[in-house]
Structure formats: C-alpha cells, structure tokens
Amino acid sequence: MTGTVKSAAAIGGGVIGGGWIARFLLNGYDVKVFDPHPQAERLVGEVLANAERAYRKLTLAPMAPKGKLSFVSSIEEAVCDADYVQESVPERLDLKRKVYAEIERHAKESTLIGSSTSGFKPTELIEGLATPERLFVAHPFNPVYLLPVVEVVPGQTSPDNLDRAKSFLTAIGMKPLVVRKEIDAHIADRLLEAVWREGLWLIHDGVATTEEIDDVIRFGFGLRWAQMGLFETYRIAGGEAGMRHFMSQFGPALKWPWTKLMDVPDLTDDLIDIIAAQSDAQSGKHSIRELERIRDDNLVAIMQALKGNDWGAGALLKEYESTLYANAHSHARPPTVDPGKPLALHADRVREDWVDYNGHMTESRYLQVFGDATDAFLHFIGMNKHYLASGRSLYTVETHIRHLREVKMGAPLRVETLLLGFDQKRVRIVHELYGGPQDELLATGEHMLLHVDTTKSAASPMDLSLSIKLGEVWKHHRHLEVPAYAGKPVREIMMESAAAS
Ligand SMILES: NC(=O)c1ccc[n+]([C@@H]2O[C@H](COP(=O)([O-])OP(=O)(O)OC[C@H]3O[C@@H](n4cnc5c(N)ncnc54)[C@H](O)[C@@H]3O)[C@@H](O)[C@H]2O)c1
C-alpha cells in the first residue's frame, strides 16, 4: 500500500459513505465506521455486496485481501487510530463543522480528513479548526467504488498532506483531480446543475418527459461524454478547422440564448408529481438495488471497452490493474529460492463466478490461474513495469494444460512452479495447481515463453538482470525431479495410456 495510510475511518455510511467504505475495503484497507442510523450495517452491507459483484466483473487482476470492517459507536472510536478519515454526513454546514471538531479532538496529528461535500468550499468547512492543514474536500461520484474521479479541493491544506491524500486516493484506484480554486459546488456539480435545471424546464414547459431527456443523453451525447468529455468532442465537431471554427460557428448562439440560464422553475407539488410519475413510468419496474446493478454492469462494460482502447477511464483501469499485479506478486515474493522445492508464488480461491453448470471451476479459469501464476513468476525474476516500459517482455507462445480433478466454488488454490530450462530468448516452466479440501493435484500447466522486443514484435535476447535471476532459480531447480508428463505431446500421452489399458 502506498503512502503512509494504512487504515481508514468513515463518518457517515449512507449512499456516498457506503461507496467509500466499499472502495477502502476492497483495496485492502481496514475501515471503522460511525453512523448513528439504526440500519447502518444493513445498508452498508448492501452497498458492499453490489461493489464486490461489480469488482468481480471489472477486473481479473488479483485484488488485495479485503480489509476488516467494524462498526463503532462514536466518532472517537472510529478515528483514534485511523490514518485517513472520510466524512460523508448530510450536506449541512453546522453538522459538518461539529463532526470535524470531534474528529480533530480524537484523531492523530498526521490523520488526513477528506470531506465528501458536494457544494461547500474548504474555507467554509475549516472554520474553528485548530489544524486546518489536514482537511480538504474529496468529492466523489456515485457509485464511489466504480467511478474513478474525485475532486480534491485544498483550503489551507499543507502541500505534504495534499500529496499524501493524492497518493492514497490513487492507490485505491481513483483519479484525484485537484481543483485550482475553491468555488461553490467545485467543477462537476456546476456542470450537472446547469443540465439538470434545463431538464426541469423542458419538463415544466411540456417539451419532454424524463425518459425522452434521458434518451437524448444515453443514445447521444452521453456516449461521447464518457470517452472524450465536452471540449475534445467540440474540437472534432469543428471539422478540420477544429476548436476555432466550432467557437465561431456556435459561440454567437450562446447569446440568443437557447437555455433558461439561471432561472429555476418553481418546484411546485404539481411539477414534482409530474416528474415522479414520469420517472415511475420510466423505471418503476426495477427496484433501486436492481437499477444500481444494471448501472454498475453498464459502467463496467464501458470501462472495459475503453481499456481495450487505452483511453480515459479505461487507461486508468489498465494502470490500476498493473499495480494490483505488482502488489500481489511482491507480497507473495519469498525472500530466496527454497533449495529443495518448487517456487510457491501464487495462491487464490475458486470465485463464485468461476464455476460452470456442474458447480465446478470452469475450464478457462484453469488457464487464468496458470496465467496469474506465470505473471507472479515473471515478476519474481524481475519483469516489472519498468522492464515492460523499456519495450521488452516475455510472451507465452505454447501452453499444455492437463485437467486432473474438479474443484468446487470457494476452494483454496495454490500453485507450485518449476523452471524446466531457459536460454537467452526462451523460458520453459511447469505449474502444478493444488487445492480443494485435501489439497490434491488438480491440474498441471506447462508453458513456453519467448522474450520479445515489443516495439518490433520480434524475439530478442533478455536483459542480463533476468538471466541472472533465472540462473539463481536454475541452480536449485535443475536438481529437482522433472515431472514425467513434462514435454510430452497429447498424442504420446494417449498412446501410453492406450498401451497401459
Ligand atoms: N448522493 C450523491 O450523489 C452525492 C455525491 C457526492 C457527494 N455527496 C455528498 O456526500 C455527503 C453525504 O451524502 P449522501 O448522499 O451519502 O447522504 P445520505 O443521507 O445517504 O447519508 C448520510 C449518512 O450520514 C449519517 N449521519 C447523519 N448524522 C451523522 C453524524 N453526526 N455522524 C455520522 N453519520 C451521520 C446518516 O445516518 C446517513 O447514513 C453529502 O455531503 C453530499 O453532499 C453526495
């Protein structure tokens, strides 16, 4: 884990607090929660269940072991040993100030305090605090466990505390965006409020329903916004002449004006009834929890598509996953090679979405476990993200898996890895997968890896540092027994078993 933050506290566990709690826990941080709501545990539990479901779909990268969740009965208990405190109580200035004073009284001097406020400026929040240098706005977006951006607004926050906050938020997969100047409602909610206000007018004036407004967004500009935002999209809309042409063509229209600007329709009972009825007709067939799951699945799909294009939120997901792999493998990394044994670098368990209609781990997941074990081995011999960034990598060019036994959901898995040989361009390894209640041999996977220059997509000799590490492993593994099945093609194995029967 990055920075100095090792544990977190959440003050308030509603819609936003629950999302923060899930993000902290699923990134391996212990969280103490204070929320006086009588059903706080149930509500947080439901958000956490949705978050776990979403993460299983979001990434196959090995997540850190889940942090420990505890509910406590006072702010003091929640914050006394926390390194990071996130406040997510209702949007009332007096309440928030009271909560900060209480946090300040009981937290360590180094504890960082983030506020989820959607609208207040940090200088309003810190009034009366003795240590304003550790408080900042950390305004997230719902669902906090999936949407990466967090608007970080410093008030009198010290540069060191700001850096610590940014590195912690980055470590939990977020994109901290530091807001240059404090302003009511930061950046995003100012934009959203303008769109929302205009939407209310369109309904009030009978121009469109809630569904029609949502349709122009989701079938149209919302798709553009998810990948390029506003200005890059308009640059393209200006044609070859780009932004200048766009400004000259559409800029004057801003003065007509098309929109109602600051005017707000009166939120009369009649208008609220119309909006609520239209919303029921549009979405009432789903419960809120169902809608959350539909939303999460769609967000995951968008982020994964963007990952394929190495763009926007997808590029961030890719970077986050590479950190997860690096962390997982460095935690598992033994200090030295144990002379008489294969390497033990990777362990997992059969996750609930890994099983097929027979209730057993499905075929493709064996390859995934072996792929993760190979990544752990490569990390062990020094193929880290700096090596990859230098344009060199090891690609798997051949795989032979033998499926020996089935294994059920939830069963622990562990992999032993044996180096069978290597030269300057090739590495041959075999993994044995053990698991289930009796820790039996479940499968074997033999792999040939080729060292490549990724800029040319051609085989190339590996760096001396990798050969030296492989040599250290080989010094021991050359004395271990090579499994009888290693190197045998499927045809030979079939002929042998035919001859034996
Ligand atoms: N809902 C959103 O989309 C959204 C998005 C970003 C930021 N925010 C901000 O997040 C904050 C929380 O909003 P929310 O939507 O989660 O509200 P919410 O009503 O869902 O949750 C607030 C929680 O705070 C608890 N609470 C009340 N008093 C408390 C106290 N003294 N100590 C500890 N807990 C207390 C309540 O029991 C409740 O569970 C607000 O500042 C809001 O502006 C909301």
Ligand as a Chemical Component Dictionary entry (heavy atoms), coordinates in Angstrom:
data_LIG
# 
_chem_comp.id                   LIG 
_chem_comp.type                 NON-POLYMER 
_chem_comp.pdbx_formal_charge   0 
_chem_comp.three_letter_code    LIG 
# 
loop_
_chem_comp_atom.comp_id 
_chem_comp_atom.atom_id 
_chem_comp_atom.alt_atom_id 
_chem_comp_atom.type_symbol 
_chem_comp_atom.charge 
_chem_comp_atom.model_Cartn_x 
_chem_comp_atom.model_Cartn_y 
_chem_comp_atom.model_Cartn_z 
_chem_comp_atom.pdbx_ordinal 
LIG N1  N1  N 0  -25.622 11.380 -3.172 1  
LIG C1  C1  C 0  -24.739 11.811 -4.037 2  
LIG O1  O1  O 0  -24.854 11.582 -5.244 3  
LIG C2  C2  C 0  -23.512 12.560 -3.563 4  
LIG C3  C3  C 0  -22.407 12.615 -4.441 5  
LIG C4  C4  C 0  -21.220 13.192 -3.982 6  
LIG C5  C5  C 0  -21.157 13.748 -2.707 7  
LIG N2  N2  N 1  -22.262 13.716 -1.893 8  
LIG C6  C6  C 0  -22.114 14.304 -0.547 9  
LIG O2  O2  O 0  -21.907 13.229 0.373  10 
LIG C7  C7  C 0  -22.421 13.585 1.665  11 
LIG C8  C8  C 0  -23.399 12.510 2.113  12 
LIG O3  O3  O 0  -24.453 12.403 1.170  13 
LIG P1  P1  P 0  -25.296 11.054 0.973  14 
LIG O4  O4  O 0  -25.968 11.197 -0.356 15 
LIG O5  O5  O -1 -24.443 9.867  1.238  16 
LIG O6  O6  O 0  -26.365 11.212 2.138  17 
LIG P2  P2  P 0  -27.155 10.065 2.940  18 
LIG O7  O7  O 0  -28.317 10.729 3.552  19 
LIG O8  O8  O 0  -27.390 8.881  2.029  20 
LIG O9  O9  O 0  -26.120 9.609  4.052  21 
LIG C9  C9  C 0  -25.762 10.385 5.148  22 
LIG C10 C10 C 0  -25.446 9.451  6.289  23 
LIG O10 O10 O 0  -24.882 10.184 7.355  24 
LIG C11 C11 C 0  -25.381 9.658  8.584  25 
LIG N3  N3  N 0  -25.232 10.653 9.630  26 
LIG C12 C12 C 0  -26.054 11.650 9.988  27 
LIG N4  N4  N 0  -25.512 12.352 11.015 28 
LIG C13 C13 C 0  -24.320 11.772 11.314 29 
LIG C14 C14 C 0  -23.299 12.034 12.275 30 
LIG N5  N5  N 0  -23.373 13.036 13.116 31 
LIG N6  N6  N 0  -22.215 11.224 12.282 32 
LIG C15 C15 C 0  -22.103 10.198 11.429 33 
LIG N7  N7  N 0  -23.051 9.907  10.496 34 
LIG C16 C16 C 0  -24.131 10.687 10.429 35 
LIG C17 C17 C 0  -26.825 9.297  8.266  36 
LIG O11 O11 O 0  -27.337 8.351  9.193  37 
LIG C18 C18 C 0  -26.695 8.744  6.849  38 
LIG O12 O12 O 0  -26.490 7.339  6.849  39 
LIG C19 C19 C 0  -23.063 14.970 1.486  40 
LIG O13 O13 O 0  -22.143 15.947 1.890  41 
LIG C20 C20 C 0  -23.307 15.065 -0.014 42 
LIG O14 O14 O 0  -23.296 16.382 -0.490 43 
LIG C21 C21 C 0  -23.436 13.119 -2.282 44 
# 
loop_
_chem_comp_bond.comp_id 
_chem_comp_bond.atom_id_1 
_chem_comp_bond.atom_id_2 
_chem_comp_bond.value_order 
_chem_comp_bond.pdbx_ordinal 
LIG N1  C1  SING 1  
LIG C1  O1  DOUB 2  
LIG C1  C2  SING 3  
LIG C2  C3  SING 4  
LIG C2  C21 DOUB 5  
LIG C3  C4  DOUB 6  
LIG C4  C5  SING 7  
LIG C5  N2  DOUB 8  
LIG N2  C6  SING 9  
LIG N2  C21 SING 10 
LIG C6  O2  SING 11 
LIG C6  C20 SING 12 
LIG O2  C7  SING 13 
LIG C7  C8  SING 14 
LIG C7  C19 SING 15 
LIG C8  O3  SING 16 
LIG O3  P1  SING 17 
LIG P1  O4  DOUB 18 
LIG P1  O5  SING 19 
LIG P1  O6  SING 20 
LIG O6  P2  SING 21 
LIG P2  O7  DOUB 22 
LIG P2  O8  SING 23 
LIG P2  O9  SING 24 
LIG O9  C9  SING 25 
LIG C9  C10 SING 26 
LIG C10 O10 SING 27 
LIG C10 C18 SING 28 
LIG O10 C11 SING 29 
LIG C11 N3  SING 30 
LIG C11 C17 SING 31 
LIG N3  C12 SING 32 
LIG N3  C16 SING 33 
LIG C12 N4  DOUB 34 
LIG N4  C13 SING 35 
LIG C13 C14 SING 36 
LIG C13 C16 DOUB 37 
LIG C14 N5  SING 38 
LIG C14 N6  DOUB 39 
LIG N6  C15 SING 40 
LIG C15 N7  DOUB 41 
LIG N7  C16 SING 42 
LIG C17 O11 SING 43 
LIG C17 C18 SING 44 
LIG C18 O12 SING 45 
LIG C19 O13 SING 46 
LIG C19 C20 SING 47 
LIG C20 O14 SING 48 
# 
